[in-house]
Amino acid sequence: MKKISGKIVLVLFMSITMLCGCHREFSTPQGGNSSAVSDSEQNYSSDITDSTQDSESNSEENISDIPESGTPVSVHGQLSVNGTNLVDKNGKPYQLRGMSTHGLTWFPDFVNEQAFLTLRDEWKTNVVRLAMYVDEWNNGQCYMNNKQGSRDLLEKGVDICIKLDMYAIIDWHVLNPGDPLKYTNEAIEFFDSVSKKYADKPNIIYEICNEPNSGASWGGNVKPYAEKVIPVIRANDPDAVIIVGTPTWSQDIDQALSDRLSYDNVMYALHFYADTHRDDLRNRLKSCVEGGLPVFVSEFGCCDASGGGGNNFSETTKWLDLLDELNISYCNWALANKNETCCAILGSGGANGNWSDSQLSESGKWIKNRFMSY
Ligand code: IDC
């Protein structure tokens, strides 16, 4: 992995940005009020070429907002796992906090530099999770129906994170079907290729199966799948952190605790939706961490598990306080403006960042304030 001094990267970054005098903005096919538009109706543009143009946005303000100590990856470098902790290049416990995109091909316009820059400099986050749905219910907007388009958007997101010196989680978003083994060959092909491409970048974290479900068990499905995919990533990128989903929509971390994978730098995913999952799951988390399991909350919502219903901020607070206490990293679902409780941006908010509070949903406002409170 590249080891570059934080200061050099910061100076380079600032010089390049000042030379350009602008933020590049990517094409954003979706405009106006899209809240009434369903996922399948989202206008997925296969042309995701950058459209470099002068921006009226406040690039200088954003630059001066960068903390003295530098931007995330230049300061913290290659992450690894030590005991239950995610640690930085100096071996110090480090917590990633950030937003997860919605399905990349469903909301392609949110993959743009100004949006991620706002997440970094205003919301004070250090990671973006890039959710690439593997298969879905007949809407065609997923990897199995559009490999190249999905892959292009994913790489666009990763490249923006690298440019902005943020961490990027490459999420193979297994949801349907619930058994990750079903697309093992495709996963191997995909992870071999991306891990080759990004082998020298300390920014990247691989998440190999979002949420196994529908009876997929740890021992029978998830672990055998992980044992096929992890060595493929390791052959190209020996020290990247890899997150592995757990059964029952990434809730059964206890199954992993009793039957751990034998690789280093592996973390196990726990997902919660605060109005559905409460003390029982929090207690499971505590006991698994006490038992030595490194856990990563790669997805959570402030609402119920459908992504809808009302927000429950008092339960979310209990969750996030516990995660802070245990140094567990987390990503909030989702950076999108679908008319859904879990989405952070209102329909009128658009995808280009610099959102005012009136353009954020209740959940968006709340989570932004939480991120900024650190
Ligand atoms: C939901 C989206 C919703 C979409 C649905 C399709 O919010 O717009 O129609 O997926 O399947 C998860 C999943 C995540 C879900 C989310 C909310 O990882 O893909 O997104 N959720 O239901 N696990 C628990 C909840």
Residues whose N, C-alpha, C, O or C-beta is under 5 A from the ligand:
A	BS01	IDC	L175 E211 A305 S306 G307
